[in-house]
Amino acid sequence: MRRHSFACILPPDLLVSLAREATHEQRLAVLTALDRDSSFRQARAEVAARLVAPVRLALAAAGGTPHRWIYDQRHSESPGPGTLVRHEGDPPSGDASVDAAYDGFGATYSLYWDVFQRDSIDGQGMPIAGLVHYGTAFDNAFWDGQGRMFFGDGDGQILTDTTRGIDVIGHELTHGVTQHEANLVYSGESGALNESISDVFGSLVKQYRLGQNAAQADWLIGADIVGPLLTPALRSMKA
């Protein structure tokens, strides 16, 4: 059985909890985000069910260079990539979201390569695609299980531009690592383990990029992308 995970940084249980405490106007935004989250999860599950398991190849000896492809969705919700704006080796595009996604992919690759000698998500130099400006005021970011990470711009209340969270990028790409290494079912206890591993490595990506040790780190997840309804962060790893 293929066990792709459609893994979002903003989980539905948090949205449900938020809806209970929000004002009427805020609740409409939360319920809209929750409805879209449910629709996308269903669509991805249907796609994943038709996929066959990949053949694992022998690890390549070369490595050390990421292969990044960043696309501008121009607020479309199409699953296909939009316009290619920046790929490996290109100079900054001038679009802050495009460049933040590119840099975040690079930071995640650096942690896995420098510390663990892992060449990308699958250990074999897998190219990573980032699709930015996904949807209109889309309140989430997710790994689709097929080598792509989608970034919403946020509505400014629940989330802001999700490309700003380097720990969020590390979290989501780690779902891909888990997928290729353990292929955990994204449900129940194995799903919780999947999320926990991603939170840990998301924090490590941020710490590595900032040159921090464990004591210096804030261990907050998503502090750089939350809006006023979720401040100061999506969750804390300190406890």
N, CA, C and O of each residue as an XYZ file, in Angstrom:
956
protein
N       0.845     -1.196      0.000
C       0.000      0.000      0.000
C       0.875      1.239      0.000
O       1.829      1.312      0.775
N       0.575      2.225     -0.855
C       1.309      3.467     -0.914
C       0.812      4.371      0.195
O      -0.396      4.496      0.394
N       1.724      5.005      0.922
C       1.320      5.772      2.082
C       1.792      7.214      1.991
O       2.456      7.714      2.898
N       1.454      7.872      0.914
C       1.799      9.270      0.783
C       1.103     10.062      1.880
O      -0.027      9.751      2.257
N       1.773     11.078      2.385
C       1.156     11.924      3.391
C       0.909     13.311      2.831
O       1.834     13.987      2.379
N      -0.346     13.725      2.865
C      -0.664     15.105      2.547
C      -0.572     15.830      3.880
O      -1.539     15.882      4.640
N       0.597     16.384      4.154
C       0.906     16.884      5.482
C       0.932     18.402      5.501
O       1.752     19.018      4.821
N       0.041     19.008      6.272
C      -0.040     20.467      6.382
C       0.632     20.938      7.659
O       0.647     20.219      8.658
N       1.187     22.142      7.630
C       1.780     22.711      8.830
C       0.701     23.133      9.817
O       0.927     23.098     11.026
N      -0.470     23.531      9.320
C      -1.580     23.942     10.175
C      -2.597     22.807     10.224
O      -3.351     22.625      9.268
N      -2.639     22.034     11.319
C      -3.503     20.856     11.383
C      -4.970     21.222     11.606
O      -5.263     22.272     12.176
N      -5.891     20.368     11.164
C      -7.311     20.679     11.279
C      -7.801     20.800     12.715
O      -8.723     21.572     12.975
N      -7.216     20.062     13.659
C      -7.678     20.154     15.040
C      -7.415     21.534     15.629
O      -8.177     22.016     16.468
N      -6.318     22.174     15.180
C      -6.028     23.530     15.638
C      -7.050     24.508     15.074
O      -7.475     25.436     15.762
N      -7.442     24.299     13.823
C      -8.461     25.157     13.225
C      -9.805     25.006     13.934
O     -10.507     25.992     14.155
N     -10.159     23.785     14.287
C     -11.416     23.543     15.007
C     -11.401     24.251     16.354
O     -12.379     24.895     16.735
N     -10.291     24.132     17.074
C     -10.153     24.802     18.366
C     -10.234     26.311     18.209
O     -10.855     26.994     19.023
N      -9.610     26.828     17.168
C      -9.618     28.266     16.911
C     -11.027     28.761     16.606
O     -11.417     29.846     17.038
N     -11.778     27.973     15.869
C     -13.141     28.367     15.495
C     -14.031     28.544     16.723
O     -14.925     29.390     16.718
N     -13.801     27.765     17.763
C     -14.622     27.842     18.975
C     -14.415     29.159     19.719
O     -15.315     29.636     20.410
N     -13.229     29.744     19.577
C     -12.882     30.923     20.354
C     -12.907     32.214     19.533
O     -12.754     33.301     20.090
N     -13.096     32.107     18.241
C     -12.997     33.279     17.368
C     -14.275     34.113     17.382
O     -15.343     33.634     17.764
N     -14.145     35.374     16.957
C     -15.316     36.220     16.758
C     -16.053     35.720     15.515
O     -15.573     34.831     14.812
N     -17.227     36.303     15.255
C     -18.007     35.866     14.095
C     -17.222     36.056     12.803
O     -17.170     35.155     11.965
N     -16.610     37.230     12.640
C     -15.855     37.497     11.416
C     -14.646     36.570     11.299
O     -14.346     36.052     10.223
N     -13.963     36.371     12.413
C     -12.795     35.502     12.406
C     -13.199     34.051     12.138
O     -12.490     33.308     11.458
N     -14.355     33.664     12.689
C     -14.798     32.280     12.527
C     -15.051     31.947     11.063
O     -14.796     30.822     10.632
N     -15.542     32.898     10.305
C     -15.770     32.663      8.882
C     -14.459     32.327      8.172
O     -14.417     31.421      7.338
N     -13.393     33.054      8.501
C     -12.092     32.791      7.895
C     -11.562     31.423      8.309
O     -10.993     30.695      7.495
N     -11.754     31.081      9.575
C     -11.274     29.793     10.075
C     -12.025     28.642      9.413
O     -11.414     27.661      8.988
N     -13.342     28.761      9.327
C     -14.146     27.697      8.727
C     -13.843     27.550      7.235
O     -13.870     26.442      6.698
N     -13.557     28.662      6.575
C     -13.163     28.597      5.165
C     -11.864     27.822      5.023
O     -11.737     26.968      4.145
N     -10.885     28.124      5.897
C      -9.608     27.411      5.863
C      -9.798     25.926      6.151
O      -9.159     25.078      5.528
N     -10.678     25.618      7.096
C     -10.930     24.226      7.456
C     -11.586     23.468      6.312
O     -11.252     22.312      6.052
N     -12.526     24.128      5.625
C     -13.203     23.489      4.496
C     -12.225     23.207      3.357
O     -12.275     22.144      2.739
N     -11.343     24.157      3.083
C     -10.361     23.971      2.014
C      -9.376     22.875      2.391
O      -8.974     22.078      1.544
N      -8.989     22.834      3.656
C      -8.073     21.803      4.133
C      -8.672     20.419      3.919
O      -7.989     19.509      3.449
N      -9.950     20.260      4.264
C     -10.616     18.970      4.101
C     -10.700     18.558      2.647
O     -10.485     17.395      2.309
N     -11.016     19.524      1.778
C     -11.134     19.228      0.350
C      -9.812     18.774     -0.241
O      -9.765     17.822     -1.021
N      -8.736     19.457      0.133
C      -7.432     19.097     -0.408
C      -6.950     17.752      0.124
O      -6.339     16.972     -0.606
N      -7.224     17.487      1.387
C      -6.838     16.190      1.939
C      -7.537     15.050      1.198
O      -6.921     14.026      0.902
N      -8.806     15.228      0.904
C      -9.554     14.203      0.190
C      -9.007     14.012     -1.220
O      -8.839     12.885     -1.685
N      -8.731     15.125     -1.895
C      -8.213     15.041     -3.262
C      -6.857     14.357     -3.291
O      -6.613     13.509     -4.149
N      -5.971     14.710     -2.369
C      -4.640     14.103     -2.335
C      -4.714     12.626     -1.980
O      -3.948     11.819     -2.506
N      -5.638     12.271     -1.088
C      -5.789     10.867     -0.711
C      -6.200     10.034     -1.917
O      -5.740      8.905     -2.091
N      -7.077     10.603     -2.753
C      -7.520      9.875     -3.943
C      -6.376      9.694     -4.935
O      -6.255      8.646     -5.570
N      -5.532     10.729     -5.066
C      -4.372     10.616     -5.947
C      -3.392      9.582     -5.403
O      -2.893      8.733     -6.142
N      -3.123      9.666     -4.093
C      -2.157      8.755     -3.479
C      -2.576      7.305     -3.609
O      -1.737      6.417     -3.755
N      -3.892      7.068     -3.555
C      -4.383      5.694     -3.630
C      -4.093      5.045     -4.975
O      -4.080      3.819     -5.087
N      -3.860      5.869     -6.000
C      -3.610      5.332     -7.337
C      -2.119      5.183     -7.644
O      -1.743      4.667     -8.697
N      -1.281      5.635     -6.723
C       0.149      5.578     -6.967
C       0.736      4.234     -6.542
O       0.260      3.597     -5.603
N       1.769      3.826     -7.249
C       2.446      2.578     -6.900
C       3.716      2.901     -6.141
O       4.257      4.000     -6.260
N       4.190      1.949     -5.366
C       5.399      2.153     -4.575
C       6.610      2.333     -5.481
O       6.723      1.659     -6.505
N       7.527      3.245     -5.113
C       8.703      3.477     -5.936
C       9.744      2.385     -5.761
O       9.747      1.660     -4.766
N      10.613      2.283     -6.732
C      11.742      1.366     -6.624
C      12.908      2.142     -6.036
O      13.303      3.169     -6.587
N      13.468      1.669     -4.918
C      14.597      2.332     -4.308
C      15.876      1.987     -5.055
O      16.187      0.813     -5.258
N      16.610      3.005     -5.461
C      17.854      2.823     -6.176
C      19.022      2.864     -5.204
O      18.884      3.321     -4.069
N      20.170      2.383     -5.657
C      21.367      2.471     -4.833
C      21.744      3.933     -4.650
O      21.577      4.738     -5.566
N      22.253      4.280     -3.467
C      22.626      5.653     -3.189
C      23.760      6.106     -4.100
O      24.738      5.386     -4.302
N      23.619      7.288     -4.636
C      24.658      7.828     -5.492
C      25.805      8.348     -4.638
O      25.586      8.824     -3.525
N      27.020      8.259     -5.151
C      28.192      8.685     -4.394
C      28.297     10.205     -4.344
O      28.725     10.769     -3.337
N      27.904     10.869     -5.435
C      28.002     12.319     -5.492
C      26.885     12.959     -4.689
O      25.884     12.313     -4.380
N      27.051     14.190     -4.362
C      26.024     14.903     -3.618
C      26.563     16.230     -3.157
O      27.681     16.610     -3.505
N      25.776     16.935     -2.379
C      26.210     18.203     -1.823
C      25.606     19.417     -2.485
O      25.854     20.542     -2.050
N      24.818     19.219     -3.530
C      24.179     20.335     -4.232
C      22.686     20.065     -4.367
O      22.295     19.048     -4.940
N      21.851     20.952     -3.851
C      20.406     20.742     -3.996
C      19.953     21.016     -5.425
O      20.681     21.619     -6.213
N      18.764     20.574     -5.745
C      18.158     20.841     -7.057
C      16.773     21.428     -6.785
O      15.805     20.707     -6.549
N      16.711     22.753     -6.826
C      15.510     23.474     -6.435
C      14.803     24.090     -7.644
O      15.438     24.664     -8.530
N      13.487     23.958     -7.658
C      12.656     24.522     -8.720
C      11.492     25.250     -8.047
O      10.669     24.628     -7.375
N      11.427     26.563     -8.231
C      10.390     27.362     -7.580
C       9.441     27.929     -8.632
O       9.862     28.593     -9.579
N       8.159     27.653     -8.447
C       7.120     28.069     -9.395
C       6.175     29.083     -8.746
O       5.912     29.023     -7.545
N       5.680     29.993     -9.543
C       4.680     30.960     -9.098
C       3.305     30.473     -9.554
O       3.029     30.381    -10.750
N       2.451     30.163     -8.581
C       1.102     29.689     -8.906
C       0.159     30.834     -9.265
O      -0.919     30.608     -9.816
N       0.566     32.061     -8.953
C      -0.258     33.238     -9.274
C      -1.679     33.083     -8.746
O      -2.655     33.434     -9.409
N      -1.761     32.558     -7.555
C      -3.015     32.400     -6.800
C      -3.937     31.320     -7.368
O      -5.102     31.231     -6.980
N      -3.433     30.522     -8.260
C      -4.208     29.384     -8.753
C      -4.142     28.250     -7.726
O      -3.176     28.142     -6.970
N      -5.167     27.419     -7.709
C      -5.172     26.229     -6.864
C      -5.023     24.966     -7.702
O      -5.360     23.870     -7.256
N      -4.525     25.126     -8.895
C      -4.256     23.972     -9.745
C      -3.120     23.160     -9.147
O      -2.151     23.741     -8.659
N      -3.211     21.821     -9.169
C      -2.129     20.983     -8.622
C      -0.883     20.990     -9.487
O       0.194     20.619     -9.020
N      -1.009     21.402    -10.730
C       0.146     21.442    -11.616
C       0.984     22.675    -11.350
O       0.451     23.694    -10.911
N       2.300     22.610    -11.606
C       3.132     23.783    -11.349
C       2.774     24.933    -12.265
O       2.384     24.740    -13.416
N       2.915     26.137    -11.728
C       2.638     27.330    -12.518
C       3.845     27.734    -13.342
O       4.418     26.912    -14.057
N       4.230     28.990    -13.244
C       5.349     29.511    -14.023
C       6.661     29.315    -13.276
O       6.783     29.722    -12.121
N       7.638     28.699    -13.922
C       8.950     28.521    -13.306
C       9.612     29.889    -13.171
O       9.807     30.594    -14.162
N       9.956     30.259    -11.939
C      10.516     31.579    -11.676
C      12.002     31.505    -11.321
O      12.777     32.394    -11.675
N      12.384     30.456    -10.630
C      13.780     30.337    -10.224
C      14.156     28.867    -10.081
O      13.424     28.101     -9.456
N      15.281     28.470    -10.650
C      15.776     27.113    -10.423
C      17.229     27.176    -10.012
O      17.818     28.256     -9.953
N      17.810     26.025     -9.729
C      19.128     25.955     -9.098
C      20.171     26.829     -9.798
O      20.379     26.748    -11.008
N      20.813     27.663     -8.987
C      21.872     28.511     -9.505
C      21.426     29.868    -10.003
O      22.264     30.734    -10.253
N      20.115     30.079    -10.156
C      19.618     31.376    -10.612
C      19.812     32.442     -9.529
O      19.795     32.119     -8.341
N      19.995     33.701     -9.920
C      20.065     34.784     -8.938
C      18.684     35.021     -8.326
O      17.688     34.508     -8.836
N      18.615     35.792     -7.240
C      17.316     36.113     -6.636
C      16.342     36.675     -7.663
O      16.720     37.432     -8.557
N      15.085     36.286     -7.515
C      14.063     36.658     -8.500
C      13.483     38.042     -8.266
O      12.937     38.657     -9.182
N      13.601     38.533     -7.033
C      12.954     39.795     -6.687
C      11.605     39.592     -6.035
O      11.058     40.523     -5.444
N      11.054     38.385     -6.133
C       9.815     38.035     -5.439
C      10.224     37.449     -4.088
O      10.874     36.405     -4.034
N       9.845     38.113     -3.008
C      10.286     37.704     -1.676
C       9.872     36.277     -1.339
O      10.629     35.550     -0.697
N       8.684     35.871     -1.763
C       8.209     34.522     -1.452
C       8.994     33.469     -2.229
O       9.364     32.433     -1.676
N       9.245     33.732     -3.497
C      10.034     32.821     -4.320
C      11.421     32.628     -3.714
O      11.898     31.502     -3.580
N      12.055     33.727     -3.352
C      13.420     33.658     -2.842
C      13.482     33.044     -1.445
O      14.449     32.356     -1.117
N      12.462     33.286     -0.619
C      12.431     32.681      0.714
C      12.257     31.168      0.616
O      12.877     30.425      1.377
N      11.418     30.705     -0.315
C      11.247     29.265     -0.514
C      12.548     28.635     -1.000
O      12.943     27.570     -0.526
N      13.202     29.288     -1.935
C      14.479     28.811     -2.473
C      15.512     28.687     -1.352
O      16.194     27.669     -1.236
N      15.620     29.733     -0.530
C      16.589     29.726      0.567
C      16.234     28.693      1.631
O      17.116     28.035      2.182
N      14.948     28.554      1.916
C      14.519     27.569      2.911
C      14.799     26.141      2.467
O      15.190     25.300      3.276
N      14.598     25.869      1.179
C      14.952     24.553      0.638
C      16.456     24.316      0.785
O      16.894     23.224      1.146
N      17.234     25.356      0.501
C      18.680     25.232      0.605
C      19.129     24.975      2.028
O      20.031     24.168      2.254
N      18.508     25.655      3.003
C      18.860     25.470      4.407
C      18.527     24.059      4.871
O      19.287     23.452      5.625
N      17.391     23.537      4.420
C      17.005     22.174      4.793
C      17.960     21.167      4.177
O      18.386     20.223      4.842
N      18.299     21.366      2.902
C      19.250     20.481      2.248
C      20.587     20.500      2.994
O      21.199     19.451      3.194
N      21.036     21.678      3.401
C      22.332     21.818      4.065
C      22.384     21.034      5.367
O      23.379     20.364      5.642
N      21.326     21.108      6.176
C      21.323     20.334      7.420
C      21.458     18.850      7.127
O      22.297     18.169      7.718
N      20.640     18.351      6.223
C      20.651     16.908      5.945
C      21.975     16.464      5.301
O      22.459     15.364      5.573
N      22.553     17.311      4.458
C      23.801     16.926      3.808
C      25.003     17.088      4.737
O      25.807     16.168      4.888
N      25.120     18.257      5.355
C      26.288     18.544      6.179
C      26.366     17.655      7.418
O      27.448     17.214      7.808
N      25.223     17.398      8.025
C      25.213     16.659      9.294
C      25.026     15.157      9.092
O      25.634     14.351      9.796
N      24.183     14.784      8.130
C      23.824     13.368      7.965
C      24.281     12.757      6.642
O      24.056     11.573      6.390
N      24.922     13.564      5.802
C      25.365     13.102      4.479
C      24.207     12.500      3.688
O      24.369     11.512      2.973
N      23.045     13.114      3.831
C      21.863     12.687      3.087
C      21.660     13.633      1.913
O      21.544     14.843      2.105
N      21.617     13.103      0.721
C      21.497     13.894     -0.490
C      20.027     14.080     -0.842
O      19.452     13.289     -1.589
N      19.432     15.125     -0.301
C      18.043     15.490     -0.552
C      17.055     14.579      0.166
O      17.430     13.770      1.015
N      15.794     14.729     -0.194
C      14.693     14.052      0.482
C      14.835     12.537      0.469
O      14.657     11.883      1.496
N      15.149     11.991     -0.676
C      15.213     10.538     -0.814
C      16.614      9.972     -0.639
O      16.807      8.762     -0.763
N      17.597     10.822     -0.353
C      18.966     10.361     -0.218
C      19.666     10.145     -1.535
O      20.798      9.662     -1.564
N      19.005     10.498     -2.637
C      19.539     10.246     -3.970
C      19.495     11.488     -4.860
O      19.464     11.384     -6.087
N      19.493     12.642     -4.238
C      19.535     13.885     -5.012
C      18.218     14.321     -5.601
O      18.197     15.042     -6.598
N      17.125     13.902     -5.012
C      15.791     14.214     -5.537
C      15.576     15.723     -5.695
O      15.808     16.473     -4.747
N      15.137     16.185     -6.877
C      14.784     17.600     -7.050
C      13.567     17.948     -6.193
O      12.682     17.118     -5.985
N      13.539     19.177     -5.704
C      12.427     19.631     -4.877
C      11.771     20.829     -5.542
O      12.438     21.793     -5.916
N      10.465     20.753     -5.683
C       9.706     21.848     -6.299
C       8.915     22.602     -5.235
O       8.271     22.000     -4.376
N       8.976     23.912     -5.310
C       8.172     24.751     -4.430
C       7.172     25.543     -5.248
O       7.541     26.178     -6.236
N       5.915     25.512     -4.850
C       4.852     26.239     -5.547
C       4.350     27.343     -4.629
O       3.617     27.077     -3.677
N       4.746     28.591     -4.915
C       4.414     29.710     -4.042
C       3.200     30.471     -4.578
O       2.773     30.282     -5.717
N       2.659     31.340     -3.712
C       1.442     32.103     -4.033
C       0.324     31.142     -4.447
O      -0.368     31.360     -5.442
N       0.167     30.080     -3.662
C      -0.852     29.073     -3.958
C      -2.208     29.542     -3.421
O      -2.351     29.820     -2.231
N      -3.182     29.624     -4.298
C      -4.515     30.054     -3.904
C      -4.554     31.529     -3.516
O      -3.556     32.242     -3.620
N      -5.707     31.960     -3.074
C      -5.903     33.336     -2.630
C      -6.073     33.357     -1.121
O      -7.035     32.807     -0.583
N      -5.117     34.005     -0.438
C      -5.133     34.077      1.033
C      -5.217     32.673      1.636
O      -5.905     32.464      2.635
N      -4.516     31.717      1.029
C      -4.556     30.323      1.475
C      -3.795     30.176      2.792
O      -2.614     30.512      2.874
N      -4.475     29.675      3.815
C      -3.921     29.577      5.162
C      -3.294     28.211      5.427
O      -3.739     27.481      6.313
N      -2.271     27.868      4.666
C      -1.553     26.635      4.970
C      -0.334     26.504      4.068
O      -0.160     27.253      3.106
N       0.497     25.538      4.405
C       1.619     25.113      3.577
C       1.667     23.602      3.719
O       1.447     23.073      4.808
N       1.952     22.901      2.623
C       1.921     21.444      2.735
C       2.868     20.757      1.764
O       3.209     21.286      0.706
N       3.274     19.572      2.158
C       4.059     18.644      1.342
C       3.071     17.665      0.724
O       2.260     17.076      1.439
N       3.125     17.482     -0.584
C       2.098     16.661     -1.234
C       2.487     15.205     -1.428
O       1.719     14.438     -2.008
N       3.674     14.801     -0.950
C       4.085     13.414     -1.089
C       4.632     13.058     -2.448
O       4.992     11.905     -2.689
N       4.702     14.035     -3.349
C       5.164     13.772     -4.710
C       6.282     14.730     -5.126
O       6.423     15.063     -6.303
N       7.075     15.167     -4.141
C       8.220     16.013     -4.437
C       7.926     17.490     -4.518
O       8.748     18.259     -5.016
N       6.745     17.911     -4.027
C       6.378     19.321     -4.142
C       5.877     19.862     -2.806
O       5.167     19.182     -2.065
N       6.267     21.107     -2.521
C       5.736     21.805     -1.357
C       4.968     23.022     -1.838
O       5.452     23.790     -2.670
N       3.768     23.189     -1.309
C       2.881     24.287     -1.675
C       2.872     25.330     -0.554
O       2.833     24.986      0.628
N       2.908     26.601     -0.941
C       2.944     27.694      0.026
C       1.781     28.650     -0.197
O       1.631     29.218     -1.278
N       0.956     28.823      0.841
C      -0.080     29.838      0.788
C       0.446     31.166      1.291
O       1.408     31.208      2.057
N      -0.185     32.258      0.861
C       0.210     33.592      1.314
C      -0.420     33.956      2.649
O      -0.013     34.932      3.278
N      -1.422     33.175      3.093
C      -2.118     33.489      4.326
C      -3.101     34.631      4.167
O      -3.047     35.390      3.199
N      -4.006     34.741      5.138
C      -5.004     35.814      5.091
C      -4.631     36.967      6.011
O      -5.364     37.952      6.107
N      -3.483     36.847      6.692
C      -3.036     37.905      7.583
C      -3.594     37.800      8.985
O      -3.105     38.476      9.890
N      -4.611     36.968      9.191
C      -5.204     36.777     10.512
C      -4.788     35.430     11.116
O      -4.329     35.366     12.257
N      -4.953     34.367     10.343
C      -4.560     33.037     10.806
C      -3.074     32.830     10.525
O      -2.297     32.546     11.436
N      -2.692     32.973      9.277
C      -1.292     32.862      8.869
C      -0.918     34.024      7.972
O      -1.773     34.664      7.359
N       0.395     34.284      7.910
C       0.943     35.224      6.940
C       1.671     34.398      5.875
O       1.433     33.196      5.764
N       2.534     35.011      5.108
C       3.263     34.324      4.036
C       4.026     33.119      4.598
O       4.951     33.281      5.395
N       3.639     31.933      4.187
C       4.216     30.722      4.786
C       5.641     30.431      4.340
O       6.304     29.576      4.928
N       6.127     31.125      3.309
C       7.516     30.906      2.899
C       8.494     31.497      3.917
O       9.684     31.184      3.880
N       8.013     32.335      4.814
C       8.894     32.994      5.781
C       9.355     32.054      6.890
O      10.314     32.367      7.597
N       8.709     30.934      7.056
C       9.029     30.027      8.153
C      10.046     28.968      7.740
O       9.674     27.956      7.146
N      11.314     29.187      8.044
C      12.335     28.209      7.662
C      12.118     26.889      8.398
O      12.411     25.822      7.857
N      11.600     26.955      9.639
C      11.297     25.728     10.374
C      10.088     25.023      9.766
O       9.985     23.797      9.807
N       9.179     25.808      9.205
C       8.008     25.228      8.529
C       8.448     24.467      7.279
O       7.947     23.380      6.994
N       9.386     25.050      6.543
C       9.912     24.375      5.353
C      10.643     23.103      5.749
O      10.453     22.054      5.132
N      11.489     23.194      6.790
C      12.182     22.004      7.268
C      11.219     20.932      7.736
O      11.433     19.744      7.492
N      10.155     21.354      8.411
C       9.119     20.419      8.881
C       8.482     19.672      7.712
O       8.397     18.444      7.716
N       8.038     20.429      6.719
C       7.315     19.802      5.613
C       8.214     18.900      4.767
O       7.791     17.814      4.369
N       9.445     19.330      4.487
C      10.338     18.488      3.693
C      10.732     17.228      4.457
O      11.020     16.196      3.849
N      10.745     17.308      5.785
C      11.044     16.115      6.579
C       9.939     15.074      6.452
O      10.197     13.880      6.607
N       8.720     15.505      6.173
C       7.669     14.517      5.874
C       8.088     13.664      4.675
O       7.804     12.467      4.617
N       8.767     14.302      3.723
C       9.264     13.550      2.575
C      10.347     12.569      2.961
O      10.381     11.449      2.453
N      11.239     12.979      3.863
C      12.286     12.070      4.344
C      11.657     10.869      5.038
O      12.033      9.726      4.780
N      10.707     11.133      5.911
C      10.018     10.053      6.618
C       9.307      9.123      5.638
O       9.322      7.902      5.791
N       8.689      9.727      4.638
C       7.995      8.939      3.612
C       8.942      7.959      2.925
O       8.591      6.799      2.710
N      10.139      8.427      2.582
C      11.086      7.583      1.857
C      11.819      6.598      2.765
O      12.294      5.562      2.299
N      11.913      6.914      4.052
C      12.637      6.030      4.957
C      11.730      5.013      5.648
O      12.057      3.827      5.691
N      10.610      5.455      6.183
C       9.753      4.581      6.985
C       8.370      4.379      6.392
O       7.686      3.411      6.724
N       7.946      5.299      5.500
C       6.639      5.201      4.854
C       5.507      5.010      5.871
O       4.612      4.186      5.685
N       5.573      5.796      6.950
C       4.588      5.674      8.021
C       3.192      6.059      7.535
O       3.033      7.022      6.785
N       2.202      5.317      7.958
C       0.815      5.690      7.695
C       0.537      7.007      8.405
O       0.846      7.153      9.587
N      -0.045      7.966      7.690
C      -0.279      9.283      8.272
C      -1.616      9.293      9.007
O      -2.568      9.961      8.605
N      -1.653      8.523     10.105
C      -2.871      8.398     10.886
C      -2.523      7.794     12.241
O      -1.586      7.003     12.347
N      -3.272      8.164     13.277
C      -3.084      7.552     14.588
C      -1.687      7.775     15.154
O      -1.097      8.840     14.978
N      -1.166      6.756     15.837
C       0.127      6.882     16.495
C       1.266      7.085     15.508
O       2.179      7.869     15.768
N       1.220      6.385     14.373
C       2.286      6.564     13.389
C       2.229      7.959     12.778
O       3.263      8.540     12.448
N       1.025      8.493     12.629
C       0.879      9.855     12.135
C       1.420     10.872     13.131
O       2.034     11.865     12.741
N       1.189     10.622     14.427
C       1.720     11.510     15.465
C       3.244     11.466     15.478
O       3.896     12.498     15.636
N       3.813     10.266     15.312
C       5.264     10.129     15.241
C       5.809     10.871     14.028
O       6.849     11.525     14.107
N       5.105     10.767     12.908
C       5.473     11.467     11.684
C       5.561     12.979     11.943
O       6.533     13.628     11.558
N       4.539     13.521     12.596
C       4.503     14.947     12.895
C       5.601     15.352     13.874
O       6.233     16.395     13.707
N       5.826     14.528     14.894
C       6.836     14.843     15.900
C       8.228     14.905     15.284
O       9.006     15.811     15.584
N       8.539     13.943     14.428
C       9.838     13.937     13.753
C      10.004     15.202     12.920
O      11.075     15.809     12.909
N       8.942     15.595     12.222
C       9.015     16.802     11.399
C       9.211     18.057     12.242
O       9.946     18.960     11.843
N       8.562     18.122     13.402
C       8.760     19.273     14.280
C      10.205     19.357     14.759
O      10.800     20.434     14.776
N      10.764     18.214     15.149
C      12.152     18.198     15.629
C      13.097     18.671     14.536
O      13.929     19.547     14.775
N      12.979     18.100     13.335
C      13.895     18.471     12.270
C      13.628     19.880     11.737
O      14.548     20.555     11.276
N      12.370     20.321     11.801
C      12.084     21.702     11.439
C      12.824     22.664     12.361
O      13.390     23.659     11.908
N      12.817     22.361     13.656
C      13.554     23.176     14.621
C      15.047     23.099     14.379
O      15.750     24.103     14.500
N      15.542     21.913     14.036
C      16.975     21.753     13.795
C      17.435     22.531     12.561
O      18.531     23.092     12.553
N      16.604     22.565     11.522
C      16.949     23.340     10.325
C      17.118     24.815     10.703
O      18.079     25.464     10.289
N      16.184     25.327     11.483
C      16.249     26.731     11.906
C      17.486     26.987     12.765
O      18.183     27.983     12.575
N      17.753     26.087     13.707
C      18.916     26.246     14.580
C      20.217     26.200     13.781
O      21.130     26.992     14.018
N      20.292     25.274     12.841
C      21.506     25.123     12.042
C      21.757     26.373     11.201
O      22.890     26.838     11.076
N      20.684     26.901     10.632
C      20.808     28.103      9.804
C      21.254     29.303     10.636
O      22.035     30.131     10.167
N      20.756     29.396     11.876
C      21.066     30.541     12.743
C      22.319     30.328     13.577
O      22.749     31.238     14.287
N      22.914     29.134     13.503
C      24.109     28.849     14.283
C      23.838     28.736     15.769
O      24.683     29.091     16.591
N      22.648     28.237     16.118
C      22.266     28.128     17.522
C      22.493     26.714     18.047
O      22.501     25.745     17.288
N      22.678     26.618     19.367
C      22.635     25.310     20.003
C      21.250     25.127     20.617
O      20.407     26.021     20.533
N      21.016     23.975     21.229
C      19.677     23.660     21.743
C      19.229     24.645     22.811
O      18.045     24.976     22.890
N      20.159     25.117     23.633
C      19.810     26.042     24.704
C      19.453     27.422     24.172
O      18.638     28.127     24.767
N      20.053     27.810     23.062
C      19.805     29.137     22.487
C      18.527     29.196     21.664
O      17.968     30.277     21.482
N      18.060     28.081     21.172
C      16.900     28.038     20.277
C      15.607     28.326     21.024
O      15.497     28.051     22.219
N      14.621     28.885     20.311
C      13.330     29.144     20.949
C      12.407     27.932     20.901
O      11.441     27.874     21.661
N      12.678     26.964     20.033
C      11.897     25.734     19.895
C      10.424     25.995     19.584
O       9.562     25.167     19.881
N      10.146     27.146     18.989
C       8.790     27.461     18.557
C       8.618     27.054     17.101
O       9.527     27.236     16.291
N       7.461     26.507     16.769
C       7.157     26.111     15.398
C       6.213     27.141     14.779
O       5.125     27.395     15.295
N       6.648     27.725     13.669
C       5.785     28.639     12.932
C       5.685     30.043     13.483
O       4.757     30.773     13.138
N       6.625     30.442     14.337
C       6.553     31.784     14.924
C       6.624     32.886     13.871
O       6.097     33.980     14.075
N       7.279     32.596     12.742
C       7.456     33.612     11.709
C       6.316     33.685     10.700
O       6.343     34.520      9.796
N       5.312     32.817     10.845
C       4.233     32.824      9.853
C       2.846     32.996     10.464
O       1.863     33.069      9.726
N       2.737     33.064     11.793
C       1.408     33.155     12.392
C       0.876     34.580     12.365
O       1.626     35.546     12.506
N      -0.443     34.690     12.179
C      -1.120     35.962     12.283
C      -1.575     36.186     13.713
O      -1.275     35.370     14.585
N      -2.294     37.273     13.977
C      -2.704     37.612     15.351
C      -3.596     36.565     16.014
O      -3.632     36.492     17.242
N      -4.309     35.761     15.247
C      -5.164     34.743     15.855
C      -4.378     33.572     16.446
O      -4.904     32.827     17.272
N      -3.131     33.407     16.030
C      -2.344     32.260     16.481
C      -1.041     32.652     17.173
O      -0.284     31.777     17.594
N      -0.769     33.936     17.298
C       0.476     34.361     17.915
C       0.612     33.780     19.328
O      -0.402     33.698     20.021
N       1.793     33.371     19.799
C       3.100     33.660     19.227
C       3.620     32.586     18.270
O       4.617     32.825     17.590
N       2.987     31.417     18.190
C       3.472     30.346     17.322
C       2.396     29.284     17.191
O       1.390     29.313     17.899
N       2.615     28.349     16.284
C       1.670     27.247     16.133
C       1.761     26.291     17.312
O       0.744     25.776     17.777
N       2.976     26.052     17.798
C       3.191     25.180     18.950
C       4.616     25.357     19.440
O       5.474     25.882     18.732
N       4.850     24.911     20.657
C       6.179     25.006     21.255
C       6.696     23.608     21.551
O       5.962     22.736     22.015
N       7.983     23.416     21.270
C       8.635     22.128     21.546
C       9.317     22.136     22.913
O       9.895     21.121     23.302
N       9.270     23.239     23.651
C       9.993     23.330     24.914
C       9.462     22.354     25.954
O      10.209     21.873     26.805
N       8.171     22.066     25.879
C       7.568     21.166     26.867
C       7.792     19.713     26.515
O       7.348     18.825     27.244
